Amino acid sequence: MNIYSLKTHPIQVGESLADILDAYIPPLEEQMVIAITSKIISLCQGRVIPKESVPDKYQLICNEADGYLENVTPNPYDIYLTITNHILIPSAGIDESNGNGFYILYPQDIQATAAFVWEYLRKRDNITHLGIVITDSHTTPLRRGVTGIGLGWCGFIPLHSYVGKPDIYGNPLRVTQINTLDALAAASVFAMGEGAEQTPLVLIKDAPHIEYLARLPRLEEEESLRIALKDDLYAPLLESVSWVWKDGKR
């Protein structure tokens, strides 16, 4: 697998995503993957709020999150645990880094944006098979540092299943699946960097285990990555706290 980060100018609020794609993504061939950091999508959508206009960051986080834990003790890092877009993530994904005085919120209509980019680049370069990944940085419990996670995708099956296939000793695998989306996102975020690299786009060639699609994903494929909180491996932890949900239930 070959990964190439693509350097851009500093993306500003309200820029055209299509113009950015045309300016920095070279002519594509069949069976490539383009990864885009969610931050520049948010900037293009105008999903930003001036920091000086927000008297209470915690309240902004609560408003943006699907579920959050009530703030009962002071937090020295001003970071809070939330569930947003069906992902366990700090502070509803709100980002300050490289924000130039803005809080950058999660983009809207992430899957629709992935579909737009997929259709736009396929038509532009007259290709059929193309993968699109919208990435964000993500933390892992009990581990320092961030990796990448996929917020949206298009053009491929997001899970590669080994269920029923034999291991090297001929024993059938029962539950093993590769999360293709998050694996591509992790590699992409590593290539993008987290500081002043200014490389929010990544081009991936020759990625293994990808089953490309020549159509938009079906709803059941979009839902295939998600696990209900009660069915999650970490349910004993996740259900041991009182989440405050947008519908008001606790």
ZINORGI-V155682 format. One record per run of one state. SS is the DSSP state (H for helix, E for strand, L for the rest). FROM is the first residue (numbers start at 1). TO is the last residue. Records with the same first field share a line. If there is no record, write none. Layout:
BEGIN
SS = FROM-TO  FROM-TO
END
This chain:
BEGIN
L = 1-1  7-16  25-31  46-47  54-56  65-66  70-80  85-86  94-94  96-101  105-109  126-129  140-145  155-155  157-158  162-165  167-171  173-176  193-200  206-211  213-218  224-228  232-234  239-242  246-250
E = 2-6  32-37  48-50  67-69  81-84  87-90  95-95  102-104  130-139  146-154  156-156  159-161  166-166  172-172  177-179  201-205  212-212  243-245
H = 17-24  38-45  51-53  57-64  91-93  110-125  180-192  219-223  229-231  235-238
END
